[in-house]
Amino acid sequence: MDPVSVALLGALAGGAGGELGQQAWAGLTALVRRPFRRSAGDGGADGGAPPVVPGQRELARLGEDPGDPRRAQELSAALARRALWDAGFRHDLEAWYTRTRTLGIEEGAVRNTVSGGTQNGPVLQGRDFSGVSFGAPAPPPPPAPRTAAPDEEPGD
């Protein structure tokens, strides 16, 4: 399983995505708080749950400071460790992650759509633009026509 995006975890903990983001965070919280079940053949010596279930402490710490990317990284790593030990958790985490990524609320996520027929003109797609100019600046106006002074003959 791919690690859960650090940007996504930080964004969800920080309240990004409105109601859908809050639901996604609540879903992850419920998933992490589920009882820990070691899978057979995971290499565990005693077969029991570890004293601290991977992800619970990290989830709480990220909730306290959602802007700390280090805490988001710690949660992502803890989720990956737990997914290695608990096949049911891994399955449910993958399903949660697939659903949540479709919300497009990761920091830096960009969704561009151009529709509605033919576009006549520039279409700019991306994120965080500054100093953008379309086309060249307008040319300077032509010089005013020269008129002859009253004491001059035309063509002098």
Backbone as JSON Lines, residues from 0, in Angstrom:
{"i":0,"aa":"M","n":[0.84,-1.17,0.0],"ca":[0.0,0.0,0.0],"c":[0.89,1.24,0.0]}
{"i":1,"aa":"D","n":[0.48,2.24,-0.79],"ca":[1.19,3.52,-0.8],"c":[0.95,4.23,0.51]}
{"i":2,"aa":"P","n":[1.94,4.97,1.0],"ca":[1.72,5.74,2.23],"c":[0.62,6.77,2.02]}
{"i":3,"aa":"V","n":[-0.13,7.04,3.07],"ca":[-1.17,8.05,3.01],"c":[-0.47,9.4,2.89]}
{"i":4,"aa":"S","n":[-0.95,10.22,1.98],"ca":[-0.34,11.52,1.7],"c":[-0.27,12.39,2.95]}
{"i":5,"aa":"V","n":[0.93,12.9,3.21],"ca":[1.15,13.79,4.35],"c":[0.31,15.07,4.16]}
{"i":6,"aa":"A","n":[0.27,15.57,2.92],"ca":[-0.51,16.79,2.64],"c":[-1.99,16.56,2.91]}
{"i":7,"aa":"L","n":[-2.49,15.39,2.53],"ca":[-3.9,15.08,2.75],"c":[-4.19,15.0,4.25]}
{"i":8,"aa":"L","n":[-3.34,14.33,5.0],"ca":[-3.55,14.21,6.44],"c":[-3.56,15.58,7.11]}
{"i":9,"aa":"G","n":[-2.61,16.43,6.74],"ca":[-2.55,17.77,7.32],"c":[-3.77,18.6,6.94]}
{"i":10,"aa":"A","n":[-4.2,18.49,5.69],"ca":[-5.36,19.25,5.24],"c":[-6.62,18.8,5.97]}
{"i":11,"aa":"L","n":[-6.81,17.5,6.11],"ca":[-8.0,17.0,6.81],"c":[-7.99,17.38,8.28]}
{"i":12,"aa":"A","n":[-6.83,17.26,8.92],"ca":[-6.73,17.62,10.34],"c":[-7.0,19.1,10.54]}
{"i":13,"aa":"G","n":[-6.65,19.91,9.54],"ca":[-6.85,21.34,9.63],"c":[-8.24,21.79,9.23]}
{"i":14,"aa":"G","n":[-9.1,20.86,8.87],"ca":[-10.48,21.21,8.55],"c":[-10.74,21.5,7.08]}
{"i":15,"aa":"A","n":[-9.8,21.18,6.2],"ca":[-10.02,21.43,4.78],"c":[-11.13,20.53,4.25]}
{"i":16,"aa":"G","n":[-11.79,21.0,3.23],"ca":[-12.8,20.19,2.56],"c":[-14.19,20.32,3.14]}
{"i":17,"aa":"G","n":[-14.37,21.22,4.09],"ca":[-15.7,21.45,4.64],"c":[-16.28,20.19,5.27]}
{"i":18,"aa":"E","n":[-17.55,19.98,5.04],"ca":[-18.26,18.84,5.64],"c":[-17.68,17.51,5.18]}
{"i":19,"aa":"L","n":[-17.34,17.41,3.89],"ca":[-16.77,16.15,3.39],"c":[-15.41,15.88,4.02]}
{"i":20,"aa":"G","n":[-14.61,16.91,4.21],"ca":[-13.32,16.75,4.87],"c":[-13.47,16.32,6.31]}
{"i":21,"aa":"Q","n":[-14.46,16.9,7.0],"ca":[-14.72,16.51,8.39],"c":[-15.16,15.05,8.47]}
{"i":22,"aa":"Q","n":[-15.98,14.64,7.51],"ca":[-16.41,13.24,7.49],"c":[-15.23,12.31,7.23]}
{"i":23,"aa":"A","n":[-14.34,12.71,6.34],"ca":[-13.16,11.89,6.05],"c":[-12.27,11.78,7.28]}
{"i":24,"aa":"W","n":[-12.07,12.89,8.0],"ca":[-11.25,12.87,9.21],"c":[-11.9,11.98,10.27]}
{"i":25,"aa":"A","n":[-13.22,12.09,10.41],"ca":[-13.94,11.25,11.37],"c":[-13.82,9.78,10.99]}
{"i":26,"aa":"G","n":[-13.85,9.49,9.69],"ca":[-13.7,8.1,9.25],"c":[-12.33,7.55,9.57]}
{"i":27,"aa":"L","n":[-11.29,8.37,9.38],"ca":[-9.94,7.93,9.72],"c":[-9.8,7.73,11.22]}
{"i":28,"aa":"T","n":[-10.37,8.66,11.98],"ca":[-10.31,8.55,13.44],"c":[-10.96,7.26,13.91]}
{"i":29,"aa":"A","n":[-12.13,6.94,13.37],"ca":[-12.82,5.7,13.75],"c":[-11.99,4.48,13.35]}
{"i":30,"aa":"L","n":[-11.37,4.54,12.18],"ca":[-10.56,3.43,11.71],"c":[-9.36,3.21,12.61]}
{"i":31,"aa":"V","n":[-8.68,4.27,12.99],"ca":[-7.49,4.15,13.83],"c":[-7.86,3.68,15.23]}
{"i":32,"aa":"R","n":[-9.02,4.05,15.72],"ca":[-9.44,3.66,17.08],"c":[-9.98,2.24,17.16]}
{"i":33,"aa":"R","n":[-10.17,1.6,16.02],"ca":[-10.63,0.2,16.06],"c":[-9.63,-0.67,16.79]}
{"i":34,"aa":"P","n":[-10.1,-1.76,17.35],"ca":[-9.15,-2.67,18.01],"c":[-8.08,-3.16,17.04]}
{"i":35,"aa":"F","n":[-6.89,-3.26,17.55],"ca":[-5.75,-3.73,16.76],"c":[-5.78,-5.24,16.68]}
{"i":36,"aa":"R","n":[-5.65,-5.77,15.49],"ca":[-5.64,-7.23,15.3],"c":[-4.43,-7.6,14.46]}
{"i":37,"aa":"R","n":[-3.53,-8.33,15.06],"ca":[-2.36,-8.79,14.29],"c":[-2.77,-9.87,13.34]}
{"i":38,"aa":"S","n":[-2.24,-9.79,12.13],"ca":[-2.49,-10.83,11.12],"c":[-1.57,-12.0,11.38]}
{"i":39,"aa":"A","n":[-2.03,-13.18,11.04],"ca":[-1.18,-14.37,11.18],"c":[0.02,-14.23,10.27]}
{"i":40,"aa":"G","n":[1.16,-14.64,10.75],"ca":[2.36,-14.61,9.93],"c":[2.99,-13.23,9.84]}
{"i":41,"aa":"D","n":[2.65,-12.32,10.75],"ca":[3.2,-10.98,10.67],"c":[4.53,-10.86,11.41]}
{"i":42,"aa":"G","n":[4.98,-11.93,11.99],"ca":[6.26,-11.9,12.67],"c":[6.17,-11.5,14.13]}
{"i":43,"aa":"G","n":[4.99,-11.31,14.65],"ca":[4.83,-10.92,16.05],"c":[5.15,-12.09,16.96]}
{"i":44,"aa":"A","n":[5.95,-11.86,17.96],"ca":[6.37,-12.94,18.84],"c":[5.24,-13.42,19.73]}
{"i":45,"aa":"D","n":[4.47,-12.5,20.31],"ca":[3.44,-12.92,21.25],"c":[2.04,-12.95,20.64]}
{"i":46,"aa":"G","n":[1.89,-12.41,19.45],"ca":[0.59,-12.42,18.78],"c":[-0.4,-11.43,19.36]}
{"i":47,"aa":"G","n":[-0.05,-10.73,20.43],"ca":[-0.96,-9.76,21.03],"c":[-0.76,-8.37,20.47]}
{"i":48,"aa":"A","n":[-1.61,-7.49,20.91],"ca":[-1.52,-6.1,20.46],"c":[-0.35,-5.41,21.15]}
{"i":49,"aa":"P","n":[0.3,-4.48,20.45],"ca":[1.39,-3.74,21.09],"c":[0.81,-2.84,22.18]}
{"i":50,"aa":"P","n":[1.65,-2.39,23.13],"ca":[1.15,-1.55,24.22],"c":[0.49,-0.27,23.7]}
{"i":51,"aa":"V","n":[1.04,0.31,22.65],"ca":[0.45,1.49,22.03],"c":[0.1,1.12,20.6]}
{"i":52,"aa":"V","n":[-1.16,1.25,20.25],"ca":[-1.6,0.89,18.9],"c":[-1.09,1.93,17.91]}
{"i":53,"aa":"P","n":[-0.37,1.49,16.87],"ca":[0.17,2.44,15.9],"c":[-0.92,3.32,15.3]}
{"i":54,"aa":"G","n":[-0.68,4.61,15.33],"ca":[-1.61,5.57,14.73],"c":[-2.43,6.36,15.72]}
{"i":55,"aa":"Q","n":[-2.73,5.79,16.87],"ca":[-3.61,6.5,17.81],"c":[-2.94,7.75,18.39]}
{"i":56,"aa":"R","n":[-1.74,7.6,18.89],"ca":[-1.04,8.76,19.46],"c":[-0.74,9.79,18.37]}
{"i":57,"aa":"E","n":[-0.32,9.33,17.2],"ca":[0.03,10.22,16.09],"c":[-1.19,10.98,15.58]}
{"i":58,"aa":"L","n":[-2.34,10.31,15.55],"ca":[-3.59,10.96,15.13],"c":[-3.95,12.09,16.09]}
{"i":59,"aa":"A","n":[-3.83,11.82,17.38],"ca":[-4.15,12.84,18.38],"c":[-3.18,14.02,18.29]}
{"i":60,"aa":"R","n":[-1.9,13.73,18.11],"ca":[-0.91,14.81,18.01],"c":[-1.14,15.68,16.78]}
{"i":61,"aa":"L","n":[-1.49,15.08,15.65],"ca":[-1.76,15.88,14.45],"c":[-3.02,16.71,14.63]}
{"i":62,"aa":"G","n":[-4.01,16.16,15.33],"ca":[-5.22,16.92,15.61],"c":[-4.95,18.14,16.46]}
{"i":63,"aa":"E","n":[-3.94,18.07,17.32],"ca":[-3.57,19.21,18.17],"c":[-2.86,20.3,17.38]}
{"i":64,"aa":"D","n":[-2.1,19.92,16.36],"ca":[-1.34,20.89,15.57],"c":[-1.35,20.46,14.1]}
{"i":65,"aa":"P","n":[-2.47,20.71,13.39],"ca":[-2.6,20.24,12.01],"c":[-1.6,20.87,11.04]}
{"i":66,"aa":"G","n":[-1.03,22.0,11.39],"ca":[-0.1,22.66,10.5],"c":[1.32,22.13,10.57]}
{"i":67,"aa":"D","n":[1.57,21.15,11.43],"ca":[2.92,20.62,11.59],"c":[3.14,19.44,10.64]}
{"i":68,"aa":"P","n":[3.9,19.64,9.56],"ca":[4.09,18.55,8.6],"c":[4.82,17.35,9.2]}
{"i":69,"aa":"R","n":[5.62,17.57,10.23],"ca":[6.32,16.45,10.89],"c":[5.31,15.51,11.55]}
{"i":70,"aa":"R","n":[4.29,16.09,12.17],"ca":[3.26,15.26,12.81],"c":[2.44,14.5,11.76]}
{"i":71,"aa":"A","n":[2.17,15.13,10.63],"ca":[1.46,14.45,9.55],"c":[2.3,13.29,9.01]}
{"i":72,"aa":"Q","n":[3.62,13.5,8.9],"ca":[4.53,12.44,8.45],"c":[4.55,11.29,9.45]}
{"i":73,"aa":"E","n":[4.55,11.6,10.72],"ca":[4.54,10.56,11.76],"c":[3.27,9.72,11.67]}
{"i":74,"aa":"L","n":[2.13,10.38,11.43],"ca":[0.87,9.64,11.31],"c":[0.89,8.77,10.07]}
{"i":75,"aa":"S","n":[1.37,9.3,8.96],"ca":[1.45,8.51,7.73],"c":[2.3,7.25,7.94]}
{"i":76,"aa":"A","n":[3.44,7.41,8.61],"ca":[4.32,6.26,8.87],"c":[3.65,5.26,9.81]}
{"i":77,"aa":"A","n":[2.95,5.75,10.83],"ca":[2.27,4.86,11.77],"c":[1.15,4.08,11.07]}
{"i":78,"aa":"L","n":[0.44,4.73,10.18],"ca":[-0.62,4.04,9.43],"c":[-0.02,2.94,8.55]}
{"i":79,"aa":"A","n":[1.12,3.24,7.94],"ca":[1.79,2.23,7.1],"c":[2.25,1.04,7.93]}
{"i":80,"aa":"R","n":[2.8,1.3,9.13],"ca":[3.23,0.19,10.0],"c":[2.05,-0.67,10.4]}
{"i":81,"aa":"R","n":[0.98,-0.02,10.8],"ca":[-0.2,-0.78,11.24],"c":[-0.79,-1.59,10.09]}
{"i":82,"aa":"A","n":[-0.76,-1.02,8.88],"ca":[-1.28,-1.74,7.72],"c":[-0.46,-2.99,7.43]}
{"i":83,"aa":"L","n":[0.83,-2.96,7.75],"ca":[1.66,-4.15,7.58],"c":[1.27,-5.26,8.55]}
{"i":84,"aa":"W","n":[0.86,-4.9,9.76],"ca":[0.57,-5.87,10.81],"c":[-0.88,-6.34,10.82]}
{"i":85,"aa":"D","n":[-1.8,-5.52,10.28],"ca":[-3.24,-5.81,10.41],"c":[-3.87,-5.76,9.02]}
{"i":86,"aa":"A","n":[-4.12,-6.95,8.44],"ca":[-4.65,-7.02,7.07],"c":[-6.03,-6.37,6.95]}
{"i":87,"aa":"G","n":[-6.88,-6.53,7.96],"ca":[-8.2,-5.91,7.93],"c":[-8.09,-4.39,7.94]}
{"i":88,"aa":"F","n":[-7.18,-3.88,8.76],"ca":[-6.94,-2.44,8.82],"c":[-6.42,-1.96,7.46]}
{"i":89,"aa":"R","n":[-5.48,-2.71,6.88],"ca":[-4.92,-2.33,5.58],"c":[-6.02,-2.23,4.53]}
{"i":90,"aa":"H","n":[-6.89,-3.2,4.49],"ca":[-7.99,-3.2,3.52],"c":[-8.89,-1.98,3.71]}
{"i":91,"aa":"D","n":[-9.26,-1.72,4.95],"ca":[-10.15,-0.59,5.23],"c":[-9.45,0.75,5.03]}
{"i":92,"aa":"L","n":[-8.16,0.82,5.34],"ca":[-7.41,2.05,5.12],"c":[-7.29,2.34,3.62]}
{"i":93,"aa":"E","n":[-7.02,1.32,2.83],"ca":[-6.94,1.51,1.37],"c":[-8.28,2.01,0.82]}
{"i":94,"aa":"A","n":[-9.37,1.44,1.29],"ca":[-10.7,1.89,0.84],"c":[-10.95,3.34,1.26]}
{"i":95,"aa":"W","n":[-10.59,3.68,2.49],"ca":[-10.76,5.06,2.98],"c":[-9.92,6.01,2.14]}
{"i":96,"aa":"Y","n":[-8.67,5.64,1.89],"ca":[-7.76,6.51,1.14],"c":[-8.24,6.72,-0.29]}
{"i":97,"aa":"T","n":[-8.72,5.68,-0.92],"ca":[-9.24,5.81,-2.28],"c":[-10.41,6.77,-2.32]}
{"i":98,"aa":"R","n":[-11.34,6.62,-1.39],"ca":[-12.51,7.53,-1.35],"c":[-12.09,8.96,-1.06]}
{"i":99,"aa":"T","n":[-11.17,9.13,-0.13],"ca":[-10.79,10.46,0.32],"c":[-9.98,11.21,-0.74]}
{"i":100,"aa":"R","n":[-9.12,10.52,-1.46],"ca":[-8.33,11.2,-2.49],"c":[-9.21,11.77,-3.58]}
{"i":101,"aa":"T","n":[-10.38,11.19,-3.82],"ca":[-11.26,11.72,-4.86],"c":[-11.87,13.06,-4.47]}
{"i":102,"aa":"L","n":[-11.78,13.43,-3.2],"ca":[-12.31,14.73,-2.78],"c":[-11.45,15.88,-3.29]}
{"i":103,"aa":"G","n":[-10.19,15.6,-3.61],"ca":[-9.31,16.63,-4.14],"c":[-8.99,17.73,-3.15]}
{"i":104,"aa":"I","n":[-8.81,17.39,-1.88],"ca":[-8.56,18.42,-0.88],"c":[-7.13,18.42,-0.37]}
{"i":105,"aa":"E","n":[-6.27,17.67,-1.02],"ca":[-4.88,17.7,-0.6],"c":[-4.31,19.08,-0.85]}
{"i":106,"aa":"E","n":[-3.41,19.5,-0.01],"ca":[-2.75,20.77,-0.23],"c":[-2.01,20.67,-1.56]}
{"i":107,"aa":"G","n":[-2.23,21.65,-2.4],"ca":[-1.59,21.64,-3.7],"c":[-2.39,20.93,-4.76]}
{"i":108,"aa":"A","n":[-3.48,20.3,-4.39],"ca":[-4.29,19.61,-5.38],"c":[-4.95,20.63,-6.29]}
{"i":109,"aa":"V","n":[-4.98,20.32,-7.56],"ca":[-5.59,21.2,-8.55],"c":[-6.51,20.36,-9.42]}
{"i":110,"aa":"R","n":[-7.7,20.87,-9.62],"ca":[-8.65,20.24,-10.54],"c":[-9.09,21.28,-11.53]}
{"i":111,"aa":"N","n":[-8.74,21.1,-12.78],"ca":[-9.11,22.04,-13.83],"c":[-10.08,21.36,-14.78]}
{"i":112,"aa":"T","n":[-11.1,22.09,-15.17],"ca":[-12.07,21.58,-16.11],"c":[-12.39,22.66,-17.13]}
{"i":113,"aa":"V","n":[-12.31,22.3,-18.38],"ca":[-12.73,23.19,-19.45],"c":[-13.84,22.47,-20.18]}
{"i":114,"aa":"S","n":[-15.0,23.1,-20.24],"ca":[-16.12,22.45,-20.92],"c":[-17.03,23.52,-21.52]}
{"i":115,"aa":"G","n":[-18.03,23.07,-22.23],"ca":[-19.0,24.01,-22.75],"c":[-18.71,24.49,-24.16]}
{"i":116,"aa":"G","n":[-18.07,23.68,-24.96],"ca":[-17.88,24.06,-26.36],"c":[-16.48,24.55,-26.65]}
{"i":117,"aa":"T","n":[-16.38,25.33,-27.7],"ca":[-15.1,25.82,-28.17],"c":[-14.65,27.02,-27.35]}
{"i":118,"aa":"Q","n":[-13.4,27.01,-26.97],"ca":[-12.83,28.11,-26.21],"c":[-12.07,29.0,-27.19]}
{"i":119,"aa":"N","n":[-12.41,30.26,-27.25],"ca":[-11.73,31.21,-28.12],"c":[-10.9,32.14,-27.27]}
{"i":120,"aa":"G","n":[-9.69,31.77,-27.06],"ca":[-8.81,32.59,-26.25],"c":[-7.97,31.69,-25.36]}
{"i":121,"aa":"P","n":[-7.08,32.31,-24.62],"ca":[-6.2,31.52,-23.75],"c":[-6.97,30.81,-22.65]}
{"i":122,"aa":"V","n":[-6.54,29.61,-22.33],"ca":[-7.06,28.87,-21.2],"c":[-5.86,28.56,-20.32]}
{"i":123,"aa":"L","n":[-5.9,29.07,-19.11],"ca":[-4.8,28.88,-18.17],"c":[-5.24,27.89,-17.11]}
{"i":124,"aa":"Q","n":[-4.48,26.8,-16.95],"ca":[-4.82,25.81,-15.95],"c":[-3.64,25.63,-15.02]}
{"i":125,"aa":"G","n":[-3.94,25.53,-13.74],"ca":[-2.89,25.35,-12.76],"c":[-3.33,25.9,-11.43]}
{"i":126,"aa":"R","n":[-2.37,26.43,-10.67],"ca":[-2.66,26.94,-9.34],"c":[-1.68,28.04,-8.97]}
{"i":127,"aa":"D","n":[-2.14,29.02,-8.22],"ca":[-1.32,30.09,-7.66],"c":[-0.53,30.85,-8.72]}
{"i":128,"aa":"F","n":[-1.23,31.53,-9.61],"ca":[-0.58,32.32,-10.65],"c":[-0.35,33.74,-10.16]}
{"i":129,"aa":"S","n":[0.71,34.36,-10.62],"ca":[0.93,35.78,-10.35],"c":[1.72,36.35,-11.53]}
{"i":130,"aa":"G","n":[1.5,37.62,-11.79],"ca":[2.21,38.29,-12.87],"c":[1.92,37.72,-14.24]}
{"i":131,"aa":"V","n":[0.72,37.24,-14.46],"ca":[0.35,36.62,-15.73],"c":[-0.17,37.68,-16.68]}
{"i":132,"aa":"S","n":[0.26,37.63,-17.92],"ca":[-0.21,38.55,-18.94],"c":[-0.5,37.76,-20.2]}
{"i":133,"aa":"F","n":[-1.62,38.03,-20.81],"ca":[-1.98,37.37,-22.06],"c":[-1.69,38.32,-23.2]}
{"i":134,"aa":"G","n":[-0.86,37.92,-24.13],"ca":[-0.56,38.75,-25.28],"c":[0.46,39.83,-24.96]}
{"i":135,"aa":"A","n":[0.83,40.57,-26.0],"ca":[1.8,41.65,-25.86],"c":[1.09,42.92,-25.4]}
{"i":136,"aa":"P","n":[1.84,43.84,-24.81],"ca":[1.21,45.1,-24.43],"c":[0.73,45.86,-25.67]}
{"i":137,"aa":"A","n":[-0.22,46.73,-25.48],"ca":[-0.76,47.5,-26.6],"c":[0.36,48.35,-27.21]}
{"i":138,"aa":"P","n":[0.38,48.45,-28.54],"ca":[1.42,49.28,-29.16],"c":[1.2,50.75,-28.82]}
{"i":139,"aa":"P","n":[2.27,51.54,-28.85],"ca":[2.1,52.96,-28.56],"c":[1.27,53.61,-29.68]}
{"i":140,"aa":"P","n":[0.58,54.68,-29.35],"ca":[-0.22,55.33,-30.39],"c":[0.69,55.91,-31.46]}
{"i":141,"aa":"P","n":[0.2,56.02,-32.72],"ca":[1.04,56.59,-33.78],"c":[1.29,58.07,-33.49]}
{"i":142,"aa":"P","n":[2.39,58.61,-34.0],"ca":[2.66,60.03,-33.75],"c":[1.58,60.88,-34.4]}
{"i":143,"aa":"A","n":[1.3,62.0,-33.75],"ca":[0.29,62.91,-34.29],"c":[0.79,63.49,-35.61]}
{"i":144,"aa":"P","n":[-0.1,63.72,-36.59],"ca":[0.35,64.3,-37.86],"c":[0.89,65.71,-37.63]}
{"i":145,"aa":"R","n":[1.95,65.99,-38.32],"ca":[2.6,67.29,-38.18],"c":[1.85,68.31,-39.03]}
{"i":146,"aa":"T","n":[1.55,69.41,-38.41],"ca":[0.9,70.48,-39.16],"c":[1.89,71.6,-39.41]}
{"i":147,"aa":"A","n":[1.73,72.27,-40.51],"ca":[2.66,73.36,-40.88],"c":[2.37,74.59,-40.03]}
{"i":148,"aa":"A","n":[3.45,75.27,-39.63],"ca":[3.31,76.51,-38.89],"c":[2.75,77.58,-39.84]}
{"i":149,"aa":"P","n":[2.09,78.61,-39.3],"ca":[1.46,79.62,-40.17],"c":[2.45,80.31,-41.12]}
{"i":150,"aa":"D","n":[3.71,80.47,-40.76],"ca":[4.66,81.18,-41.64],"c":[5.44,80.22,-42.52]}
{"i":151,"aa":"E","n":[5.1,78.91,-42.45],"ca":[5.81,77.92,-43.28],"c":[4.98,77.56,-44.49]}
{"i":152,"aa":"E","n":[5.67,77.3,-45.56],"ca":[5.02,76.79,-46.74],"c":[4.92,75.28,-46.58]}
{"i":153,"aa":"P","n":[3.79,74.68,-46.98],"ca":[3.73,73.22,-46.93],"c":[4.89,72.61,-47.71]}
{"i":154,"aa":"G","n":[5.46,71.59,-47.17],"ca":[6.55,70.89,-47.83],"c":[7.9,71.45,-47.55]}
{"i":155,"aa":"D","n":[8.03,72.53,-46.71],"ca":[9.34,73.1,-46.38],"c":[10.08,72.23,-45.44]}
